[in-house]
């Protein structure tokens, strides 16, 4: 097994790097230009990604084989720009630009063939599919329908058919699609009221506007949907500037779960140790702290760390080796690595420089549906700010050691390791 990521070096630009079984770091590509690999995605015993070329074909699809070979796989138009790669029905689907400068749905088959799957003009720029989500033996996505209907919900069936599934208002714009209780839930715009509400795509494929909460006047605007304890939890508006925690029960009921301050604004919801943890605002102190939603439904402000005056501000929570790790703000040394143990203890784990800002390598890619957690060889790998070397590669071992692992780009610029894939 090997791990792969992207990093920058002076003179080579952004290239593909290999983290070997012996944890050695090797620059794997250097074609004489910045390859700039993006959206590393495992499919059919290979890793696929978008990358630049030295030709007029611009950004194209590449394949990293199990033998370490790197092959430019397509030569479509002047910039294919493959993105949002999603595995479904024994194929890899992605959003790509065709030679007519329209973004359409493409298919990479198990045999390696690449096919432009749609020719939908959308609003002129093409179908432009994104937020691809597998549910009920189909691939659902947000696509451009037309100038009149804007972005609507589309379905790719397992027979390869593509269907515009909704014609709701002039811009439904389905986002934050989350599978729960045998349904697909999403955030959508009701353009008749100009409000953003919770919608349900049922197992029978019916679409229902599930809430009519006026929120701040612009609607409930549900976000950060997370499944926990047989319910779907999310943040939603109560009134102007007041965002609280909501619960969608398995019976379909929607309940405002908290009334904390004038705007709790829960985000980064993460399940750990039979509880749901999140970043929230204590408006009595104007500090951002760690909160816990227990299995019994109780909500507790878990920390009172002053941080830099604005609180601990826990970010990028990641479960690893029986603990919850996150970056939190300290009074004098900026963002450092913190640990929440399974006993509930919160410990500042590092004290490096004046702003370590540790970020799991995979998190920086921002594409969780195709980028796995950056764990490898029983360690969690980070991009973090070294005091003299900029953002470089760090290792958090299973024993809790945190080690500056590789100065990939010596000097103050750093290499900014990001994206992640495992192969082998």
RAMOJO-V257595 format. One line per field, one symbol per residue. phi: phi as a letter, one per 20 degrees, with the letter a starting at -180 (. if undefined). psi: psi as a letter, one per 20 degrees, with the letter a starting at -180 (. if undefined). burial: + if it has 24 or more other ideal C-beta (glycine too) atoms within 12 Angstrom, else -. Layout:
phi->???
psi->???
burial->???
This chain:
phi->.cdcbdbdcfndmecedddfgemfdcfecafobfflfblgceblmbddbebfcedfflecedcdefenfdcfecbdmdaflfblfceblmbddbebeegemdecedcdffenfdcfeccffleoenflfblfceblmbddbeceeaffdmecedcdffenfdcfeccdmdaflfclfceblmbddbebeeffdlcecedcdffemfdcfeccffleoeoflfblfbebllbddbebfdbgmddcedcdffenfdcfeccdmdrflfblfbeblmbddbebeeffdldecedcdffenfdcfeccffleoeoflfclfceblmbddbecedfcdmfcedcdffenfdcfecbdmdrflfcggffffmcffcdfgedallbddcebefgddmfceccdefenfccfebefcgoefmdlgbmabdbo
psi->pqqqrqqqqphibprpqporhjjqppohqmjjrohlqqlpppplkrpqrqqrrjaiicprpqporhjiqppohrmobiohlprlpppplkrpqrpqprhjkqprpqporhjiqppohrkpicjhjrhmprlpppplkroqrpqogrhhibprpqporijiqppohqmobjmgmprlpppplkrpqrpqpnihikqprpqporhjjqppohqkpicjhjrhmprlpppplkrpqrqqqgaojoprpqporijiqppohqmobjnhlprlpppplkrpqrpqpnihikqprpqporhjiqppohqkpicjhjrhmpqlpppplkrpqrpqpqhhkbprpqporijiqppohqmobjmglpppghhhhkmhhiorpmqplkqppqpqoqhijaoapqporhjiqopogpnhnpaihrimprrpqqp.
burial->-++++++++--++++++++-----+-+++-+--++++++++++--++++++++---++++++++-----+-+++-++-+++++++++++-++++++++---+++++++-----+-+++-+-+---++++++++++--++++++++---++++++++-----+++++-++-++++++++++--+++++++++---+++++++-----+-+++-+-+---++++++++++--++++++++---+++++++-----+-+++-++-++++++++-++-++++++++----+++++++-----+-+++-+-+---++++++++++--++++++++---+++++++-----+-+++-++-+++++++++++-+-++++++++--++++++++--++++++++-----++++++++----++++++++++-
